[in-house]
Amino acid sequence: MSQTVIYSARKIITMNRSRPHASHVAVRDGRVLGAGTLDELSTWGEHTLDDRFADKILMPGFVEGHAHTMEGSLWSKVYCGWFDRTDPDGKTWDGVKSVDALVERLKEAADKLGDSETPLSGWQLDPIYMNNQRVTRQDLDRVSTTRPIGILHASGHIMNVNTKALELAGLMKTGINNAAIPLGDDGYPMGELKGPEVMTPVGPHVDFERNMLDADEGGLRRFAKLCVRTGTTTITDLASRLDPDTVDMMLRVTGEADYPARIVPLRFFMGLSPEDLIAEVLRLRDLSTDLLRLGRIKVVADGSIQGFSARLRWPGYHNGAPNGLWYVAPEQLSEIFHRALEAGVQVHTHTNGDQATQLVLEKLAPALQAHPHPDHRFTLQHCQLADAAQFRQAAKLGMCVNLFANHHYYWGDEHYTLTVGPDRATRMNACRTALDAGVPMAIHSDAPVTPLGPLFTAWAAVNRLTASGRVQGEEERITVEEALWAITMGAAYTLHLEGEVGSIETGKKADFAVLEEDPTACSPGDLKDIPVWGTVQGGRIFAASDL
Amino acid sequence: MGALPVTIVSGYLGAGKTTLVNQMLRQADGAKIAVLVNEFGELPIDEDLIEARDDELISIAGGCICCSFGSDLAAALKQMAEYQPRPDHIVIEASGVAMPGAIAQTVDLIPELRVEGICVLADSLNIRKMSGDEYIGDTIERQLSDADLILLSKADLVDQADLEVLQDWLAEHWPCARVVTAVQGQVPNAVLLGRFAGGETRSAGQFADDKYQSLAVRLETPVDARKLAQRLAEPSLGLVRAKGFVRDISGRPALIQLAGQRTEVTFPEKPGAAGLVCIGLKGRIDPRALQELGLGIS
């Protein structure tokens, strides 16, 4: 007979509405046997009582519905972001606050490389916070003139490089006529490459592989460590090309006895016709294991708001920038919806701008009439600018939304003053409106765009503070309980997984976030600062301190 | 070895890109053309042209190939630039929502390649309606703004009066792009890709198509080749294409290549004989204006 372990805890917040709190949880075969009092659970018979969590708070393992394993890959590079950020090994890196500090940090990293030619790469640079001061190749030449250097911006759409990198890519010349390669006064590229296409010639020389969408093995392992540190036990990899080699690697790594997170990769739609896309995803779905859930599609409809590439409805961008770009043709989107509904495959669609959201709503409605599917849960990802009418329509259509709560903190001020203006900035990621409209809702980090950390994401949705400390859109704040629901059951629901994870109740996976403090007892402003001890995943215990 | 010419074929869904590309392959006439498509969707290449296919490559009669580039065009271009046997020409069939100007900038970054021209297809039947579409109207207009040549597809399905109204509308909004019609994708490769012998005056009249006229011109005295190229690109001259050698004021032979509004002047190490071949729509090309530029018509 299988062993039963009963864990005591200071408090168990179950997210099971029939029984919201418990003092003990019994685990058998990696699943929850029950949550209640010790007396109640003892009725299951022989068991071991484990008090290691006696002073901890247990919650269901957090579910992150929009992240990318790329976050793990990027940590092999030098962190250059403005905000302090904790790496997979638990070291917190100070934010880089000036170009001098950037150069200093890169020099330190370069010194550890030994020879003088190995490429050096960094990530998450965000000059927006440095008064938009531009980093030049000469700045990076101060680090090295002999090794190529490339620093990816937080947006993922701009890269700064040094002279050596430009030379190796054949771009160190005058006469380049390309809006994405700004030139210095001397007529040579100033060292900024704006857009993935112009990064491509340089990427291989500065250790940025082309296919950043797919996880590499080291990245997947580092990603899992971040999950443990943040209490996350189920997480999406929301746009992967899922090349055959990648899938083999992911199956192998997630199949190891001590891999601590359930990964849900969605197949990126580009590169296959809608017909082939469905066939490929159905093939992938059959390869799924408990810890690698394949078989869903990610479509990207438009770009980003701060990059002015999101598709907005009237009156467009606040600063007068032209409307953004479509990454899928409306007809193609429609065909994917029709075929996916017919095949019973779920589609998550990235829509940042409200026009992109509107397009999805308009295309899904007739597709649903053609192929009725009462429980499709097609999900609008980001859906940052949706208004109340759109949320109501999404609810009527049976859609879910996953709102980008973290965005508000990191770029809210920018949206207020520059991109969409005060009115729409105030209603961005309108969690209150979404819940009131009855649309199932999750909230997300989009790691690596912002750091993985469901409690931070909950904090952002509850407080709606921007980086400058303003409350932006106080009417759209949600309660702590609602936010905790969103990072557990809410996100699980968007993946059709809420029957397996997202709460601590009989039959579900024994997936727990182990916390040092009670998020329902602290001040809402302190949610993000609750220390995470680690996780329990499928009954296996992972202490952050042991990673 | 000169840079490999790249033609970008753009246009919204249903504008006729696939038909055009297949017709182009049918008249490849020995040229090894590499076609890059977004994805191997439904019939990117007519079945009877296909010799073999695998996941990444379709081999086409006459040494042509077709590859899909998915989400990584730059990588596919790089691969094509190094492909053996080396293609004579690359044609990118852009996705319906892609901006051809942005694609051209990508091509420009690869030293082995040069943008030969941007051809944007517009469906005669519904381009005006589409340009007013809430969702994709501005996308279509931006694509047309990037065009060197606008190809009006399905021109046989609208009557002459409507076609003229449409052409006036295009000329009003995109005055610099040259507009030609394409029925069933029938556009000579000389017009579409600039594939014609341009350096020899005796090739005048080589061009047998009842819609187009070609003129061979010569210039006896040295000129500022770049300025001349700019003049040739002026819409009033009615030229769709021009190619050939003139003697530049610097004393060097200059190769002028014109694709609609796009001009390119280079100074090849092994120049051909002096002389330019100009192609325009019959009745639109203006020999007198050419003569006023000092160009003697052979």
Boltz contact constraints between the chains, C-beta under 6 A:
constraints:
  - contact:
      token1: [A, 170]
      token2: [B, 111]
      max_distance: 6.0
  - contact:
      token1: [A, 178]
      token2: [B, 105]
      max_distance: 6.0
  - contact:
      token1: [A, 178]
      token2: [B, 108]
      max_distance: 6.0
  - contact:
      token1: [A, 197]
      token2: [B, 74]
      max_distance: 6.0
  - contact:
      token1: [A, 197]
      token2: [B, 106]
      max_distance: 6.0
  - contact:
      token1: [A, 200]
      token2: [B, 74]
      max_distance: 6.0
  - contact:
      token1: [A, 201]
      token2: [B, 109]
      max_distance: 6.0
  - contact:
      token1: [A, 210]
      token2: [B, 75]
      max_distance: 6.0
  - contact:
      token1: [A, 270]
      token2: [B, 70]
      max_distance: 6.0
  - contact:
      token1: [A, 270]
      token2: [B, 71]
      max_distance: 6.0
  - contact:
      token1: [A, 271]
      token2: [B, 39]
      max_distance: 6.0
  - contact:
      token1: [A, 271]
      token2: [B, 70]
      max_distance: 6.0
  - contact:
      token1: [A, 271]
      token2: [B, 71]
      max_distance: 6.0
  - contact:
      token1: [A, 272]
      token2: [B, 39]
      max_distance: 6.0
  - contact:
      token1: [A, 273]
      token2: [B, 39]
      max_distance: 6.0
  - contact:
      token1: [A, 273]
      token2: [B, 41]
      max_distance: 6.0
  - contact:
      token1: [A, 323]
      token2: [B, 138]
      max_distance: 6.0
  - contact:
      token1: [A, 326]
      token2: [B, 97]
      max_distance: 6.0
  - contact:
      token1: [A, 326]
      token2: [B, 139]
      max_distance: 6.0
  - contact:
      token1: [A, 329]
      token2: [B, 13]
      max_distance: 6.0
  - contact:
      token1: [A, 329]
      token2: [B, 96]
      max_distance: 6.0
  - contact:
      token1: [A, 329]
      token2: [B, 97]
      max_distance: 6.0
  - contact:
      token1: [A, 330]
      token2: [B, 135]
      max_distance: 6.0
  - contact:
      token1: [A, 331]
      token2: [B, 13]
      max_distance: 6.0
  - contact:
      token1: [A, 359]
      token2: [B, 135]
      max_distance: 6.0
